[in-house]
């Protein structure tokens, strides 16, 4: 399945859904902390979800339950940059188990992964949008119900086009 992002709308199958993007738009020159969504075509790697909030997540993509000690390293000075980590952790990292529901489902977008380039940007996800579709720090975000529908359709060949 191929998913397309056009004018803050995500298109997949017969769906057209509202989508939040990075606060500073879309860029081919994504850098760590610039609040931009990276332009390009990307696969998805893993889906993380909160089992206490999502009872059953149907998908053929590799999935992992989010535990309280999980995070994602966004520190370019760490050898774990742009990778899943476990707390306690000595470098900077984003918590995945948070009170807000935006990380109830996280689909990891395969951006800056093979190879990982320091300072090119990390933690680019497709996740649950805030109620008012507030801009992200570089991720894509859609409603929880739309995200549940989308992950059902994903497989190992699925890609997203961000333009």
Phi and psi in radians as a Rosetta constraint file:
Dihedral C 1 N 2 CA 2 C 2 CIRCULARHARMONIC -1.950 0.35
Dihedral N 2 CA 2 C 2 N 3 CIRCULARHARMONIC 2.230 0.35
Dihedral C 2 N 3 CA 3 C 3 CIRCULARHARMONIC -1.880 0.35
Dihedral N 3 CA 3 C 3 N 4 CIRCULARHARMONIC 2.399 0.35
Dihedral C 3 N 4 CA 4 C 4 CIRCULARHARMONIC -2.131 0.35
Dihedral N 4 CA 4 C 4 N 5 CIRCULARHARMONIC 2.424 0.35
Dihedral C 4 N 5 CA 5 C 5 CIRCULARHARMONIC -1.856 0.35
Dihedral N 5 CA 5 C 5 N 6 CIRCULARHARMONIC 2.063 0.35
Dihedral C 5 N 6 CA 6 C 6 CIRCULARHARMONIC -2.389 0.35
Dihedral N 6 CA 6 C 6 N 7 CIRCULARHARMONIC 2.163 0.35
Dihedral C 6 N 7 CA 7 C 7 CIRCULARHARMONIC 0.834 0.35
Dihedral N 7 CA 7 C 7 N 8 CIRCULARHARMONIC 0.903 0.35
Dihedral C 7 N 8 CA 8 C 8 CIRCULARHARMONIC 1.046 0.35
Dihedral N 8 CA 8 C 8 N 9 CIRCULARHARMONIC 0.499 0.35
Dihedral C 8 N 9 CA 9 C 9 CIRCULARHARMONIC -2.226 0.35
Dihedral N 9 CA 9 C 9 N 10 CIRCULARHARMONIC 2.406 0.35
Dihedral C 9 N 10 CA 10 C 10 CIRCULARHARMONIC -1.799 0.35
Dihedral N 10 CA 10 C 10 N 11 CIRCULARHARMONIC 2.238 0.35
Dihedral C 10 N 11 CA 11 C 11 CIRCULARHARMONIC -1.953 0.35
Dihedral N 11 CA 11 C 11 N 12 CIRCULARHARMONIC 2.181 0.35
Dihedral C 11 N 12 CA 12 C 12 CIRCULARHARMONIC -2.651 0.35
Dihedral N 12 CA 12 C 12 N 13 CIRCULARHARMONIC 2.429 0.35
Dihedral C 12 N 13 CA 13 C 13 CIRCULARHARMONIC 0.820 0.35
Dihedral N 13 CA 13 C 13 N 14 CIRCULARHARMONIC -2.174 0.35
Dihedral C 13 N 14 CA 14 C 14 CIRCULARHARMONIC -1.727 0.35
Dihedral N 14 CA 14 C 14 N 15 CIRCULARHARMONIC 0.295 0.35
Dihedral C 14 N 15 CA 15 C 15 CIRCULARHARMONIC -1.698 0.35
Dihedral N 15 CA 15 C 15 N 16 CIRCULARHARMONIC 2.565 0.35
Dihedral C 15 N 16 CA 16 C 16 CIRCULARHARMONIC -2.397 0.35
Dihedral N 16 CA 16 C 16 N 17 CIRCULARHARMONIC 1.930 0.35
Dihedral C 16 N 17 CA 17 C 17 CIRCULARHARMONIC -2.193 0.35
Dihedral N 17 CA 17 C 17 N 18 CIRCULARHARMONIC 2.588 0.35
Dihedral C 17 N 18 CA 18 C 18 CIRCULARHARMONIC -1.112 0.35
Dihedral N 18 CA 18 C 18 N 19 CIRCULARHARMONIC 2.450 0.35
Dihedral C 18 N 19 CA 19 C 19 CIRCULARHARMONIC -2.455 0.35
Dihedral N 19 CA 19 C 19 N 20 CIRCULARHARMONIC 2.279 0.35
Dihedral C 19 N 20 CA 20 C 20 CIRCULARHARMONIC -1.510 0.35
Dihedral N 20 CA 20 C 20 N 21 CIRCULARHARMONIC 2.548 0.35
Dihedral C 20 N 21 CA 21 C 21 CIRCULARHARMONIC -2.251 0.35
Dihedral N 21 CA 21 C 21 N 22 CIRCULARHARMONIC -3.090 0.35
Dihedral C 21 N 22 CA 22 C 22 CIRCULARHARMONIC -0.990 0.35
Dihedral N 22 CA 22 C 22 N 23 CIRCULARHARMONIC 2.511 0.35
Dihedral C 22 N 23 CA 23 C 23 CIRCULARHARMONIC -0.933 0.35
Dihedral N 23 CA 23 C 23 N 24 CIRCULARHARMONIC -0.580 0.35
Dihedral C 23 N 24 CA 24 C 24 CIRCULARHARMONIC -1.862 0.35
Dihedral N 24 CA 24 C 24 N 25 CIRCULARHARMONIC 0.397 0.35
Dihedral C 24 N 25 CA 25 C 25 CIRCULARHARMONIC 1.506 0.35
Dihedral N 25 CA 25 C 25 N 26 CIRCULARHARMONIC -2.737 0.35
Dihedral C 25 N 26 CA 26 C 26 CIRCULARHARMONIC -1.957 0.35
Dihedral N 26 CA 26 C 26 N 27 CIRCULARHARMONIC 2.434 0.35
Dihedral C 26 N 27 CA 27 C 27 CIRCULARHARMONIC -2.535 0.35
Dihedral N 27 CA 27 C 27 N 28 CIRCULARHARMONIC 2.579 0.35
Dihedral C 27 N 28 CA 28 C 28 CIRCULARHARMONIC -1.488 0.35
Dihedral N 28 CA 28 C 28 N 29 CIRCULARHARMONIC -0.212 0.35
Dihedral C 28 N 29 CA 29 C 29 CIRCULARHARMONIC -1.958 0.35
Dihedral N 29 CA 29 C 29 N 30 CIRCULARHARMONIC 0.848 0.35
Dihedral C 29 N 30 CA 30 C 30 CIRCULARHARMONIC -0.992 0.35
Dihedral N 30 CA 30 C 30 N 31 CIRCULARHARMONIC 2.344 0.35
Dihedral C 30 N 31 CA 31 C 31 CIRCULARHARMONIC -2.312 0.35
Dihedral N 31 CA 31 C 31 N 32 CIRCULARHARMONIC 2.692 0.35
Dihedral C 31 N 32 CA 32 C 32 CIRCULARHARMONIC -0.977 0.35
Dihedral N 32 CA 32 C 32 N 33 CIRCULARHARMONIC 2.224 0.35
Dihedral C 32 N 33 CA 33 C 33 CIRCULARHARMONIC 1.385 0.35
Dihedral N 33 CA 33 C 33 N 34 CIRCULARHARMONIC 0.134 0.35
Dihedral C 33 N 34 CA 34 C 34 CIRCULARHARMONIC -1.501 0.35
Dihedral N 34 CA 34 C 34 N 35 CIRCULARHARMONIC -0.032 0.35
Dihedral C 34 N 35 CA 35 C 35 CIRCULARHARMONIC 1.060 0.35
Dihedral N 35 CA 35 C 35 N 36 CIRCULARHARMONIC 0.501 0.35
Dihedral C 35 N 36 CA 36 C 36 CIRCULARHARMONIC -1.949 0.35
Dihedral N 36 CA 36 C 36 N 37 CIRCULARHARMONIC 2.589 0.35
Dihedral C 36 N 37 CA 37 C 37 CIRCULARHARMONIC -1.581 0.35
Dihedral N 37 CA 37 C 37 N 38 CIRCULARHARMONIC 2.303 0.35
Dihedral C 37 N 38 CA 38 C 38 CIRCULARHARMONIC -1.266 0.35
Dihedral N 38 CA 38 C 38 N 39 CIRCULARHARMONIC 2.295 0.35
Dihedral C 38 N 39 CA 39 C 39 CIRCULARHARMONIC -1.358 0.35
Dihedral N 39 CA 39 C 39 N 40 CIRCULARHARMONIC 2.471 0.35
Dihedral C 39 N 40 CA 40 C 40 CIRCULARHARMONIC 2.527 0.35
Dihedral N 40 CA 40 C 40 N 41 CIRCULARHARMONIC -2.996 0.35
Dihedral C 40 N 41 CA 41 C 41 CIRCULARHARMONIC -2.047 0.35
Dihedral N 41 CA 41 C 41 N 42 CIRCULARHARMONIC 2.188 0.35
Dihedral C 41 N 42 CA 42 C 42 CIRCULARHARMONIC -2.350 0.35
Dihedral N 42 CA 42 C 42 N 43 CIRCULARHARMONIC 2.586 0.35
Dihedral C 42 N 43 CA 43 C 43 CIRCULARHARMONIC -1.506 0.35
Dihedral N 43 CA 43 C 43 N 44 CIRCULARHARMONIC 3.075 0.35
Dihedral C 43 N 44 CA 44 C 44 CIRCULARHARMONIC -1.965 0.35
Dihedral N 44 CA 44 C 44 N 45 CIRCULARHARMONIC 2.548 0.35
Dihedral C 44 N 45 CA 45 C 45 CIRCULARHARMONIC -1.861 0.35
Dihedral N 45 CA 45 C 45 N 46 CIRCULARHARMONIC -1.162 0.35
Dihedral C 45 N 46 CA 46 C 46 CIRCULARHARMONIC -2.245 0.35
Dihedral N 46 CA 46 C 46 N 47 CIRCULARHARMONIC 2.664 0.35
Dihedral C 46 N 47 CA 47 C 47 CIRCULARHARMONIC -1.980 0.35
Dihedral N 47 CA 47 C 47 N 48 CIRCULARHARMONIC 2.204 0.35
Dihedral C 47 N 48 CA 48 C 48 CIRCULARHARMONIC -1.868 0.35
Dihedral N 48 CA 48 C 48 N 49 CIRCULARHARMONIC 2.534 0.35
Dihedral C 48 N 49 CA 49 C 49 CIRCULARHARMONIC -2.649 0.35
Dihedral N 49 CA 49 C 49 N 50 CIRCULARHARMONIC 2.716 0.35
Dihedral C 49 N 50 CA 50 C 50 CIRCULARHARMONIC -1.540 0.35
Dihedral N 50 CA 50 C 50 N 51 CIRCULARHARMONIC 1.863 0.35
Dihedral C 50 N 51 CA 51 C 51 CIRCULARHARMONIC -1.127 0.35
Dihedral N 51 CA 51 C 51 N 52 CIRCULARHARMONIC -0.454 0.35
Dihedral C 51 N 52 CA 52 C 52 CIRCULARHARMONIC -1.282 0.35
Dihedral N 52 CA 52 C 52 N 53 CIRCULARHARMONIC -0.291 0.35
Dihedral C 52 N 53 CA 53 C 53 CIRCULARHARMONIC -2.006 0.35
Dihedral N 53 CA 53 C 53 N 54 CIRCULARHARMONIC -0.454 0.35
Dihedral C 53 N 54 CA 54 C 54 CIRCULARHARMONIC -2.084 0.35
Dihedral N 54 CA 54 C 54 N 55 CIRCULARHARMONIC 1.806 0.35
Dihedral C 54 N 55 CA 55 C 55 CIRCULARHARMONIC -1.187 0.35
Dihedral N 55 CA 55 C 55 N 56 CIRCULARHARMONIC -0.746 0.35
Dihedral C 55 N 56 CA 56 C 56 CIRCULARHARMONIC -2.432 0.35
Dihedral N 56 CA 56 C 56 N 57 CIRCULARHARMONIC 2.091 0.35
Dihedral C 56 N 57 CA 57 C 57 CIRCULARHARMONIC -1.972 0.35
Dihedral N 57 CA 57 C 57 N 58 CIRCULARHARMONIC 1.987 0.35
Dihedral C 57 N 58 CA 58 C 58 CIRCULARHARMONIC -1.624 0.35
Dihedral N 58 CA 58 C 58 N 59 CIRCULARHARMONIC 2.060 0.35
Dihedral C 58 N 59 CA 59 C 59 CIRCULARHARMONIC -2.884 0.35
Dihedral N 59 CA 59 C 59 N 60 CIRCULARHARMONIC 2.708 0.35
Dihedral C 59 N 60 CA 60 C 60 CIRCULARHARMONIC -1.730 0.35
Dihedral N 60 CA 60 C 60 N 61 CIRCULARHARMONIC -0.015 0.35
Dihedral C 60 N 61 CA 61 C 61 CIRCULARHARMONIC -1.461 0.35
Dihedral N 61 CA 61 C 61 N 62 CIRCULARHARMONIC 2.591 0.35
Dihedral C 61 N 62 CA 62 C 62 CIRCULARHARMONIC -0.940 0.35
Dihedral N 62 CA 62 C 62 N 63 CIRCULARHARMONIC 2.282 0.35
Dihedral C 62 N 63 CA 63 C 63 CIRCULARHARMONIC -2.257 0.35
Dihedral N 63 CA 63 C 63 N 64 CIRCULARHARMONIC 2.648 0.35
Dihedral C 63 N 64 CA 64 C 64 CIRCULARHARMONIC -2.405 0.35
Dihedral N 64 CA 64 C 64 N 65 CIRCULARHARMONIC 2.448 0.35
Dihedral C 64 N 65 CA 65 C 65 CIRCULARHARMONIC -1.342 0.35
Dihedral N 65 CA 65 C 65 N 66 CIRCULARHARMONIC 2.349 0.35
Dihedral C 65 N 66 CA 66 C 66 CIRCULARHARMONIC -1.341 0.35
Dihedral N 66 CA 66 C 66 N 67 CIRCULARHARMONIC 2.169 0.35
Dihedral C 66 N 67 CA 67 C 67 CIRCULARHARMONIC -1.779 0.35
Dihedral N 67 CA 67 C 67 N 68 CIRCULARHARMONIC 2.792 0.35
Dihedral C 67 N 68 CA 68 C 68 CIRCULARHARMONIC -1.054 0.35
Dihedral N 68 CA 68 C 68 N 69 CIRCULARHARMONIC -0.435 0.35
Dihedral C 68 N 69 CA 69 C 69 CIRCULARHARMONIC -1.668 0.35
Dihedral N 69 CA 69 C 69 N 70 CIRCULARHARMONIC 0.196 0.35
Dihedral C 69 N 70 CA 70 C 70 CIRCULARHARMONIC -1.585 0.35
Dihedral N 70 CA 70 C 70 N 71 CIRCULARHARMONIC 2.542 0.35
Dihedral C 70 N 71 CA 71 C 71 CIRCULARHARMONIC -2.648 0.35
Dihedral N 71 CA 71 C 71 N 72 CIRCULARHARMONIC 3.140 0.35
Dihedral C 71 N 72 CA 72 C 72 CIRCULARHARMONIC -2.299 0.35
Dihedral N 72 CA 72 C 72 N 73 CIRCULARHARMONIC 2.122 0.35
Dihedral C 72 N 73 CA 73 C 73 CIRCULARHARMONIC -1.252 0.35
Dihedral N 73 CA 73 C 73 N 74 CIRCULARHARMONIC 2.166 0.35
Dihedral C 73 N 74 CA 74 C 74 CIRCULARHARMONIC -2.089 0.35
Dihedral N 74 CA 74 C 74 N 75 CIRCULARHARMONIC 0.402 0.35
Dihedral C 74 N 75 CA 75 C 75 CIRCULARHARMONIC -1.760 0.35
Dihedral N 75 CA 75 C 75 N 76 CIRCULARHARMONIC 1.878 0.35
Dihedral C 75 N 76 CA 76 C 76 CIRCULARHARMONIC -1.045 0.35
Dihedral N 76 CA 76 C 76 N 77 CIRCULARHARMONIC -0.293 0.35
Dihedral C 76 N 77 CA 77 C 77 CIRCULARHARMONIC -1.523 0.35
Dihedral N 77 CA 77 C 77 N 78 CIRCULARHARMONIC 0.055 0.35
Dihedral C 77 N 78 CA 78 C 78 CIRCULARHARMONIC -1.773 0.35
Dihedral N 78 CA 78 C 78 N 79 CIRCULARHARMONIC 2.548 0.35
Dihedral C 78 N 79 CA 79 C 79 CIRCULARHARMONIC -1.240 0.35
Dihedral N 79 CA 79 C 79 N 80 CIRCULARHARMONIC -0.183 0.35
Dihedral C 79 N 80 CA 80 C 80 CIRCULARHARMONIC -1.737 0.35
Dihedral N 80 CA 80 C 80 N 81 CIRCULARHARMONIC 0.223 0.35
Dihedral C 80 N 81 CA 81 C 81 CIRCULARHARMONIC -0.869 0.35
Dihedral N 81 CA 81 C 81 N 82 CIRCULARHARMONIC 2.308 0.35
Dihedral C 81 N 82 CA 82 C 82 CIRCULARHARMONIC 1.056 0.35
Dihedral N 82 CA 82 C 82 N 83 CIRCULARHARMONIC 0.653 0.35
Dihedral C 82 N 83 CA 83 C 83 CIRCULARHARMONIC -2.375 0.35
Dihedral N 83 CA 83 C 83 N 84 CIRCULARHARMONIC 2.791 0.35
Dihedral C 83 N 84 CA 84 C 84 CIRCULARHARMONIC -1.127 0.35
Dihedral N 84 CA 84 C 84 N 85 CIRCULARHARMONIC 2.365 0.35
Dihedral C 84 N 85 CA 85 C 85 CIRCULARHARMONIC -2.307 0.35
Dihedral N 85 CA 85 C 85 N 86 CIRCULARHARMONIC 2.997 0.35
Dihedral C 85 N 86 CA 86 C 86 CIRCULARHARMONIC -2.197 0.35
Dihedral N 86 CA 86 C 86 N 87 CIRCULARHARMONIC 2.344 0.35
Dihedral C 86 N 87 CA 87 C 87 CIRCULARHARMONIC -1.434 0.35
Dihedral N 87 CA 87 C 87 N 88 CIRCULARHARMONIC 2.608 0.35
Dihedral C 87 N 88 CA 88 C 88 CIRCULARHARMONIC -1.189 0.35
Dihedral N 88 CA 88 C 88 N 89 CIRCULARHARMONIC 2.566 0.35
Dihedral C 88 N 89 CA 89 C 89 CIRCULARHARMONIC -2.506 0.35
Dihedral N 89 CA 89 C 89 N 90 CIRCULARHARMONIC 2.321 0.35
Dihedral C 89 N 90 CA 90 C 90 CIRCULARHARMONIC -1.423 0.35
Dihedral N 90 CA 90 C 90 N 91 CIRCULARHARMONIC -0.331 0.35
Dihedral C 90 N 91 CA 91 C 91 CIRCULARHARMONIC -1.753 0.35
Dihedral N 91 CA 91 C 91 N 92 CIRCULARHARMONIC 3.129 0.35
Dihedral C 91 N 92 CA 92 C 92 CIRCULARHARMONIC -1.316 0.35
Dihedral N 92 CA 92 C 92 N 93 CIRCULARHARMONIC 2.352 0.35
Dihedral C 92 N 93 CA 93 C 93 CIRCULARHARMONIC -2.718 0.35
Dihedral N 93 CA 93 C 93 N 94 CIRCULARHARMONIC 2.643 0.35
Dihedral C 93 N 94 CA 94 C 94 CIRCULARHARMONIC -1.565 0.35
Dihedral N 94 CA 94 C 94 N 95 CIRCULARHARMONIC 2.350 0.35
Dihedral C 94 N 95 CA 95 C 95 CIRCULARHARMONIC -1.295 0.35
Dihedral N 95 CA 95 C 95 N 96 CIRCULARHARMONIC 2.407 0.35
Dihedral C 95 N 96 CA 96 C 96 CIRCULARHARMONIC -1.650 0.35
Dihedral N 96 CA 96 C 96 N 97 CIRCULARHARMONIC -0.462 0.35
Dihedral C 96 N 97 CA 97 C 97 CIRCULARHARMONIC -1.672 0.35
Dihedral N 97 CA 97 C 97 N 98 CIRCULARHARMONIC 1.682 0.35
Dihedral C 97 N 98 CA 98 C 98 CIRCULARHARMONIC -2.197 0.35
Dihedral N 98 CA 98 C 98 N 99 CIRCULARHARMONIC 2.849 0.35
Dihedral C 98 N 99 CA 99 C 99 CIRCULARHARMONIC -1.201 0.35
Dihedral N 99 CA 99 C 99 N 100 CIRCULARHARMONIC -0.768 0.35
Dihedral C 99 N 100 CA 100 C 100 CIRCULARHARMONIC -1.066 0.35
Dihedral N 100 CA 100 C 100 N 101 CIRCULARHARMONIC 2.661 0.35
Dihedral C 100 N 101 CA 101 C 101 CIRCULARHARMONIC -1.472 0.35
Dihedral N 101 CA 101 C 101 N 102 CIRCULARHARMONIC 0.029 0.35
Dihedral C 101 N 102 CA 102 C 102 CIRCULARHARMONIC -1.084 0.35
Dihedral N 102 CA 102 C 102 N 103 CIRCULARHARMONIC -0.424 0.35
Dihedral C 102 N 103 CA 103 C 103 CIRCULARHARMONIC -1.853 0.35
Dihedral N 103 CA 103 C 103 N 104 CIRCULARHARMONIC 0.442 0.35
Dihedral C 103 N 104 CA 104 C 104 CIRCULARHARMONIC -1.118 0.35
Dihedral N 104 CA 104 C 104 N 105 CIRCULARHARMONIC -0.610 0.35
Dihedral C 104 N 105 CA 105 C 105 CIRCULARHARMONIC -2.355 0.35
Dihedral N 105 CA 105 C 105 N 106 CIRCULARHARMONIC 2.235 0.35
Dihedral C 105 N 106 CA 106 C 106 CIRCULARHARMONIC -2.221 0.35
Dihedral N 106 CA 106 C 106 N 107 CIRCULARHARMONIC 2.114 0.35
Dihedral C 106 N 107 CA 107 C 107 CIRCULARHARMONIC -1.822 0.35
Dihedral N 107 CA 107 C 107 N 108 CIRCULARHARMONIC 2.065 0.35
Dihedral C 107 N 108 CA 108 C 108 CIRCULARHARMONIC -1.337 0.35
Dihedral N 108 CA 108 C 108 N 109 CIRCULARHARMONIC 2.109 0.35
Dihedral C 108 N 109 CA 109 C 109 CIRCULARHARMONIC -1.498 0.35
Dihedral N 109 CA 109 C 109 N 110 CIRCULARHARMONIC 2.267 0.35
Dihedral C 109 N 110 CA 110 C 110 CIRCULARHARMONIC -1.292 0.35
Dihedral N 110 CA 110 C 110 N 111 CIRCULARHARMONIC 1.043 0.35
Dihedral C 110 N 111 CA 111 C 111 CIRCULARHARMONIC -1.767 0.35
Dihedral N 111 CA 111 C 111 N 112 CIRCULARHARMONIC 2.338 0.35
Dihedral C 111 N 112 CA 112 C 112 CIRCULARHARMONIC 0.964 0.35
Dihedral N 112 CA 112 C 112 N 113 CIRCULARHARMONIC 0.859 0.35
Dihedral C 112 N 113 CA 113 C 113 CIRCULARHARMONIC -2.050 0.35
Dihedral N 113 CA 113 C 113 N 114 CIRCULARHARMONIC -0.565 0.35
Dihedral C 113 N 114 CA 114 C 114 CIRCULARHARMONIC -2.345 0.35
Dihedral N 114 CA 114 C 114 N 115 CIRCULARHARMONIC 1.588 0.35
Dihedral C 114 N 115 CA 115 C 115 CIRCULARHARMONIC -1.505 0.35
Dihedral N 115 CA 115 C 115 N 116 CIRCULARHARMONIC 2.914 0.35
Dihedral C 115 N 116 CA 116 C 116 CIRCULARHARMONIC -1.437 0.35
Dihedral N 116 CA 116 C 116 N 117 CIRCULARHARMONIC 2.186 0.35
Dihedral C 116 N 117 CA 117 C 117 CIRCULARHARMONIC -1.869 0.35
Dihedral N 117 CA 117 C 117 N 118 CIRCULARHARMONIC 2.149 0.35
Dihedral C 117 N 118 CA 118 C 118 CIRCULARHARMONIC -0.996 0.35
Dihedral N 118 CA 118 C 118 N 119 CIRCULARHARMONIC 2.400 0.35
Dihedral C 118 N 119 CA 119 C 119 CIRCULARHARMONIC 1.218 0.35
Dihedral N 119 CA 119 C 119 N 120 CIRCULARHARMONIC 0.089 0.35
Dihedral C 119 N 120 CA 120 C 120 CIRCULARHARMONIC -1.456 0.35
Dihedral N 120 CA 120 C 120 N 121 CIRCULARHARMONIC -0.121 0.35
Dihedral C 120 N 121 CA 121 C 121 CIRCULARHARMONIC 2.056 0.35
Dihedral N 121 CA 121 C 121 N 122 CIRCULARHARMONIC 2.492 0.35
Dihedral C 121 N 122 CA 122 C 122 CIRCULARHARMONIC -2.487 0.35
Dihedral N 122 CA 122 C 122 N 123 CIRCULARHARMONIC 2.941 0.35
Dihedral C 122 N 123 CA 123 C 123 CIRCULARHARMONIC 0.953 0.35
Dihedral N 123 CA 123 C 123 N 124 CIRCULARHARMONIC 0.861 0.35
Dihedral C 123 N 124 CA 124 C 124 CIRCULARHARMONIC -1.622 0.35
Dihedral N 124 CA 124 C 124 N 125 CIRCULARHARMONIC 1.936 0.35
Dihedral C 124 N 125 CA 125 C 125 CIRCULARHARMONIC -2.174 0.35
Dihedral N 125 CA 125 C 125 N 126 CIRCULARHARMONIC 2.840 0.35
Dihedral C 125 N 126 CA 126 C 126 CIRCULARHARMONIC -1.857 0.35
Dihedral N 126 CA 126 C 126 N 127 CIRCULARHARMONIC 2.055 0.35
Dihedral C 126 N 127 CA 127 C 127 CIRCULARHARMONIC -2.424 0.35
Dihedral N 127 CA 127 C 127 N 128 CIRCULARHARMONIC -3.073 0.35
Dihedral C 127 N 128 CA 128 C 128 CIRCULARHARMONIC -1.277 0.35
Dihedral N 128 CA 128 C 128 N 129 CIRCULARHARMONIC 2.319 0.35
Dihedral C 128 N 129 CA 129 C 129 CIRCULARHARMONIC -1.322 0.35
Dihedral N 129 CA 129 C 129 N 130 CIRCULARHARMONIC 2.625 0.35
Dihedral C 129 N 130 CA 130 C 130 CIRCULARHARMONIC -1.211 0.35
Dihedral N 130 CA 130 C 130 N 131 CIRCULARHARMONIC 2.854 0.35
Dihedral C 130 N 131 CA 131 C 131 CIRCULARHARMONIC -0.911 0.35
Dihedral N 131 CA 131 C 131 N 132 CIRCULARHARMONIC -0.676 0.35
Dihedral C 131 N 132 CA 132 C 132 CIRCULARHARMONIC -1.731 0.35
Dihedral N 132 CA 132 C 132 N 133 CIRCULARHARMONIC 0.268 0.35
Dihedral C 132 N 133 CA 133 C 133 CIRCULARHARMONIC 0.971 0.35
Dihedral N 133 CA 133 C 133 N 134 CIRCULARHARMONIC 0.712 0.35
Dihedral C 133 N 134 CA 134 C 134 CIRCULARHARMONIC -0.998 0.35
Dihedral N 134 CA 134 C 134 N 135 CIRCULARHARMONIC 2.501 0.35
Dihedral C 134 N 135 CA 135 C 135 CIRCULARHARMONIC -0.971 0.35
Dihedral N 135 CA 135 C 135 N 136 CIRCULARHARMONIC 2.654 0.35
Dihedral C 135 N 136 CA 136 C 136 CIRCULARHARMONIC -1.727 0.35
Dihedral N 136 CA 136 C 136 N 137 CIRCULARHARMONIC -3.104 0.35
Dihedral C 136 N 137 CA 137 C 137 CIRCULARHARMONIC -1.651 0.35
Dihedral N 137 CA 137 C 137 N 138 CIRCULARHARMONIC 0.294 0.35
Dihedral C 137 N 138 CA 138 C 138 CIRCULARHARMONIC 2.419 0.35
Dihedral N 138 CA 138 C 138 N 139 CIRCULARHARMONIC -0.178 0.35
Dihedral C 138 N 139 CA 139 C 139 CIRCULARHARMONIC -1.452 0.35
Dihedral N 139 CA 139 C 139 N 140 CIRCULARHARMONIC 3.030 0.35
Dihedral C 139 N 140 CA 140 C 140 CIRCULARHARMONIC -1.817 0.35
Dihedral N 140 CA 140 C 140 N 141 CIRCULARHARMONIC 2.514 0.35
Dihedral C 140 N 141 CA 141 C 141 CIRCULARHARMONIC -2.514 0.35
Dihedral N 141 CA 141 C 141 N 142 CIRCULARHARMONIC 2.281 0.35
Dihedral C 141 N 142 CA 142 C 142 CIRCULARHARMONIC -2.276 0.35
Dihedral N 142 CA 142 C 142 N 143 CIRCULARHARMONIC 2.993 0.35
Dihedral C 142 N 143 CA 143 C 143 CIRCULARHARMONIC -1.080 0.35
Dihedral N 143 CA 143 C 143 N 144 CIRCULARHARMONIC 2.705 0.35
Dihedral C 143 N 144 CA 144 C 144 CIRCULARHARMONIC -1.047 0.35
Dihedral N 144 CA 144 C 144 N 145 CIRCULARHARMONIC -0.757 0.35
Dihedral C 144 N 145 CA 145 C 145 CIRCULARHARMONIC -1.142 0.35
Dihedral N 145 CA 145 C 145 N 146 CIRCULARHARMONIC -0.708 0.35
Dihedral C 145 N 146 CA 146 C 146 CIRCULARHARMONIC -1.143 0.35
Dihedral N 146 CA 146 C 146 N 147 CIRCULARHARMONIC -0.670 0.35
Dihedral C 146 N 147 CA 147 C 147 CIRCULARHARMONIC -1.153 0.35
Dihedral N 147 CA 147 C 147 N 148 CIRCULARHARMONIC -0.696 0.35
Dihedral C 147 N 148 CA 148 C 148 CIRCULARHARMONIC -1.076 0.35
Dihedral N 148 CA 148 C 148 N 149 CIRCULARHARMONIC -0.715 0.35
Dihedral C 148 N 149 CA 149 C 149 CIRCULARHARMONIC -1.147 0.35
Dihedral N 149 CA 149 C 149 N 150 CIRCULARHARMONIC -0.726 0.35
Dihedral C 149 N 150 CA 150 C 150 CIRCULARHARMONIC -1.136 0.35
Dihedral N 150 CA 150 C 150 N 151 CIRCULARHARMONIC -0.804 0.35
Dihedral C 150 N 151 CA 151 C 151 CIRCULARHARMONIC -1.118 0.35
Dihedral N 151 CA 151 C 151 N 152 CIRCULARHARMONIC -0.448 0.35
Dihedral C 151 N 152 CA 152 C 152 CIRCULARHARMONIC -1.070 0.35
Dihedral N 152 CA 152 C 152 N 153 CIRCULARHARMONIC -0.587 0.35
Dihedral C 152 N 153 CA 153 C 153 CIRCULARHARMONIC -1.515 0.35
Dihedral N 153 CA 153 C 153 N 154 CIRCULARHARMONIC -0.310 0.35
Dihedral C 153 N 154 CA 154 C 154 CIRCULARHARMONIC -1.233 0.35
Dihedral N 154 CA 154 C 154 N 155 CIRCULARHARMONIC 2.602 0.35
Dihedral C 154 N 155 CA 155 C 155 CIRCULARHARMONIC -2.534 0.35
Dihedral N 155 CA 155 C 155 N 156 CIRCULARHARMONIC -3.071 0.35
Dihedral C 155 N 156 CA 156 C 156 CIRCULARHARMONIC -1.142 0.35
Dihedral N 156 CA 156 C 156 N 157 CIRCULARHARMONIC -0.296 0.35
Dihedral C 156 N 157 CA 157 C 157 CIRCULARHARMONIC -1.722 0.35
Dihedral N 157 CA 157 C 157 N 158 CIRCULARHARMONIC -0.103 0.35
Dihedral C 157 N 158 CA 158 C 158 CIRCULARHARMONIC -1.063 0.35
Dihedral N 158 CA 158 C 158 N 159 CIRCULARHARMONIC 2.505 0.35
Dihedral C 158 N 159 CA 159 C 159 CIRCULARHARMONIC -2.411 0.35
Dihedral N 159 CA 159 C 159 N 160 CIRCULARHARMONIC 2.739 0.35
Dihedral C 159 N 160 CA 160 C 160 CIRCULARHARMONIC -2.099 0.35
Dihedral N 160 CA 160 C 160 N 161 CIRCULARHARMONIC 2.346 0.35
Dihedral C 160 N 161 CA 161 C 161 CIRCULARHARMONIC -1.818 0.35
Dihedral N 161 CA 161 C 161 N 162 CIRCULARHARMONIC 2.122 0.35
Dihedral C 161 N 162 CA 162 C 162 CIRCULARHARMONIC -1.994 0.35
Dihedral N 162 CA 162 C 162 N 163 CIRCULARHARMONIC 1.926 0.35
